[in-house]
């Protein structure tokens, strides 16, 4: 799968033109409020733009910044434009620049002159050729799973949306019922087996991440159903399974050439389950799904590394990209961390999944200080 080049300029924290190469599997890591979500939001805005149409009189398109379909709540143009934050006064008074997105040559701009009035409906400048290119890259299938997925419910209403999971996973049961009798491609099968049904493989992946767990979709009334785990309704089994289930279902349903964007796949999962979730997402990327992950979990990263090193698929270390976002004294830096065929990472900068080491050193340092104080008091 060829990389997609995404350039972001003038959007939120991106003061200068910044390039991201979206690989077979791309990880966005780093502390909070450093720009990871802004990359995801850029993709969501481009997806919305690709679904629109241009005015007959000019090259402008109206775009809603607050959109329930993609869990967007971006406010107004003033909220998404970049402002210099060298100091507080500059931040409050600085002039913004035009916002520009480029996806493999497809250009979309949000210009100051077209958005002088504060509104959550903005004007986007693009052209038909760019729209066509965006559709090529984003219209095969685009599934986005927000960090805030649906909590366990006693009962779920049937919906007409049953092809792919929505951004909160609210229709996951519908998607399962739609696809449960489909065939599963061997590359997505847990053990690469041929001739297996989709629901059988979903059950295997569920058991891999949640050992001993069995899931059932049980009709409740004519227009509703229950998600049952070992015979118990979803609210009785906690958040872990219901938060992870849309990811597993989406990984098995997004077709080859499609894109799956997942925020915080580690949410509510034990460390081992997080690692196995990373392995699952890497397996789906090896099946031809472009996977983009925003994560704070080293276990997700290590599960992906483990899958690549096993060499059971054609996916290699060159097919993974890790972007580490840092904020040092108000200056944001993005590092591209590579990986070799043995799973070794090219760099381990400070705060890159090294908190255990930092805490251990701190504990040892405190212990030594206490010991020194005790010795002096004697």
N, C-alpha and C positions, 0 to 999 in steps of 0.2 A: 504494500500500500504506500503510495507516495505521500510525502508530508504536505500538510496544508500550511501556508504562510499567512499568519495573522498579524497585521500591523495595527497598533493602537496609538493614537496621537491626540493629546488634549482632552482625553476622557478621564474625569475624576483624578486619580493620583498620577496619571501618565502625562507628565509635563512635556516630555519629548517623545518622538516617534520610537516605539519599542516593538521589536519583532519577536513573535512566538512561533516556533515551528511545531505544529500539532502532528505528532507521530502516531504510530499504531496505538500506543498508549502513552498518555502525557499526564504527568503528575504536577500539581501546583501545591507546593508546601511552604511552610513558614508560619510566623506568628500571626496574630489577629491584626486586621486593619492595615495590611501592607500591600494590598492590590490583587490578591488571588480571586476574590469574588468579582472584581471589576473585569477580569479576563473572561469569566463565565458570562457576566452580564453583557459584555461586548458581543459574544457569540449569540446570546439570546436576542439582542437588538438586530443583529444581522439576519437572524432567522426570521424575525418579524418583517424586516425590510424585504426579504426575498419573497414573502407572501403577498406583498402589496403591489400596487400599480401606480404609475406616474400620471400626473395631471396632463391633460391634453395641451395646456397652454404653456407649461414650463416643465423643467426637469425636477420638480419637487414632489415629495410624497409626505402626507401627514402621518405621524407616528405617535401612538399612545405610549407614554412612559410607564404608566401603571396598568399592568395586564395580569389578570388572574391566571390565564392559561400558562404563563411562564413564571408565576409568582414574582413578578416585577413590581416594585414600589419605589420608583426612582425619583418621584417628585416632579420638578420642573427642570427646564434647561439650566437654570442657575445652579441647581443641585448637582448636575452631572458635568459641568464644565470644570476644567482644571484651573486652580488658582495657586499662585506662588505662595509657599508657606515658609519663606525664609525667616520671617518673624510675624508676630500677630498683626501688626499694622499693615504689612504687605498683604497678608492673607485676606484681611477685611476689605482692602481697597484695590487690589490688583485687577487689572483687566485680563479677561480670558482670551484664549485663541480659539479658532475654529476647531471642532472635533472631527477627526477623520479616522475611518476604519478602511483597511484594505485586506481583502481575503483573496489570495492568489490572483491579484490583478483586478478584482472587482472592488470598485471604490464607492464609498458612501460617506458624505460629509454632512455635518450639522453645523451650519454657519451662523455666526453671530448676527449678521445682517438679516437673516430670515427668522430669527427667534428673539426679537427685541422685547416681546411681551411675555411676562411670566405666565407660563401655562404648562400643564402636563401633556399637552398635545404639541408636538414639535414638528418642524419642517425639515425634511431630509433631502439633500441634493444627491442625485445619482443619475444613471442613464440606463437605457434598455440593455446595452451590452453587459454592463455590470450586473444588472438584475438577472440576466440569463446565466451568468457565471455563478452568481450566488445560489441560484436554484440548482445548478449542476452539483454543487458541493454540499448543499444543505437539504435538498428536497427528497433524496432517496428515502431516508427515514431519520428523524431527529427526535431523540427522547431525552428529556431533561428531568432529573430527579432532585428536587430541592432538599436542602438540609432538614427542613421541617416536613417530614413525611407523616402520614396519618397515624395517629395513636390507635391502640386497639379499640375496637367497637364490638358491642354485643351482636349487632346486626348491621348488614350492609345492604343498601338499595341497589337493585339491578340498574344498569345504565345502558345506553346505546353505544357508549364509547368502550369498545372491547378489543380493539386491535392492539393498542400499546398502552402502557401505564401513563397516567397523567402525572403532572409535576409533583403531586403530593402522594401518589400511589393510592388514591381513593378508589380506583376502579380495578385494583389488582385481581380481585376475585373474578370479575367479569373476564379479564384477559386470560386467566387460567382456564375458565370454562370454555372460552373460545378456542384455545389452542391445545387442550389436554389430549386430544386424539390425533394431533399432527405427528408426523414423523420427525425425529430429531437427527440432525446431521451428526455423523460420527465425531467430527472435530469439536462439537459442543457436548458430546456425551461424556459423562464423568470418567469412564474408563475407555473412551474411544471406540465403544462397541457400535456395530452396525445394526440397523433394523429396529432400533428402540423407539418407543413412543415418547413424545415430549413430556408428558406428566410423569412418566417413570423416571426420566432423567432429572426433572425438577425435584422429585422426591430424593434422589440420590444426592444432589447438591445441597438440599436442605439438611440431610443427615450428615453431610460432610462438615457443615458449619455448625449445626446443632445436633450433635450425636444423640441418637435415640428418639429424635423428634419425627413424628408423622403428621402430615397436614391433610385436612379434608375440607372441601367446600360443600357445605350441606344446605340444601334449600330450606328456607324458613317459612316463607309465605309465597304467594304467586309472584311477588315483585321484590323479594329480598332473599338473602342467604346469610349463613354464618360461616366464618372461618374458624374451624376447630383444630386444635392441636392435642393429639392424644385424647380425643373425646371432650376436651375442655374448650369453651368459647374463648375467643382471642383475649378479652380483658383479664382472664385468669392466668395468662402465661407471660405477661410482661411485654415490654416494648421491643425487645430484641428481635423476635421473629417478624413482627409486623413492620419494623423499620427496614429489615434486611430483605424481606420477601419481594418488594417491588424491584430491587436491584437484581435478584436472581431471575425473576420473571422477565425483566427487560433484557438482561443479557442473553436469554434464550430465545427472545422474540425479535430483537432488532436484526434486520437482515444484513447480509454481507454488503459492505459499502455504506452502511448507515452509521450514525453517530450517537453514542451514549455518553451523556454528561452527568456525572454523579457528584453531589456534594456530601462530604463526610460519610462515606460508606461504613466507617467504623462505629457510628453512633449506636450506643447501648449494647455493644458486643464485647465479650471477653477477649483478652489478648490473642489467644489461639484462634478464636473465631475471626478476629480481624485479619490475621495472617492468611487464613483460608479464604476469606473474602477477597483479599488481594490476589491470591492464586486464581480464584474463579474469574475475576475481571481480566487477568492476563490471558486466561484460556479463551475468553470471549474475544479479546483483541486478536488472538492468534487465528480466530475463526473469520476474521475480516471485518470486525466491528471497530470503528475508531472510538477509543475510550478515552475520555478526559475526566480526571479525578481531582477534586480539591480535597485535601486531607491534612490532618494533623497527626496521623498515626504512622510511626515507624514500622508497625506490624503490617500495615497495608503494603508499604514499600517492600518489606522483606518477603512477603508472600509473592509479590510480582517477581522479585529477584530469583526466588526459589523456582518458580515455574520456568523462567527463561533458562536457568542453569541446568534444569532437568533434560532439556533438549528433546522433548517428546513431540514438539511441533516445529514448524519452519521459522517461528519467531526467534529473533536473536537480540543480542544486547543493543544493536543499532536501532532496534524498533521501539526502544523506550527512551523518553526524554523526561528529565526531572528538573523542574524550575524551583529554586529555593529563593523565597522573597525575604529580604532583610530590611530592617529600618535602624540605622545607626545615627543617633543624634539628629533625627528628622530627615536624614538623607536615605532614600530608598535605593536598594541595590538588588538586582535579580541575577542569580548565578545559574548557569546551565551545568548541571552535574551529570557526568557521563558514567557509563558502566561498561566493564569488559566482560568477556565471555565466561569468566569465573564468578561473576557477580560482584566483583570489587568495584566500589564507587570511586570516582576520580577525585573527590574532595569531601572532607567532613568539616565544613566551617562551623564556627561557634553558633550554637543554638539550632544546629541541624541534627535533631534527634539525639542530642548528647546530654539531655537533662539528667539521666541516671548518673552519668559520670560527674556532672557538676554537683549534684546533690551528694554523691558519695564523697567527693573531695571536701565539700563543705562540712559534712558530718565528721570526717577524719580531722579536719582543721579545728573544729570546735572541741572535739575530744582531746586533741593535743593541748589546746589552750587550757582546758579544765585541769588536765594532768599537771601542766606546768604550774598553775595556780596552787593546786594541792601540794605540790612539792615545795613551793616557796613558803607556804603557810606552816609546813612542818619545820 
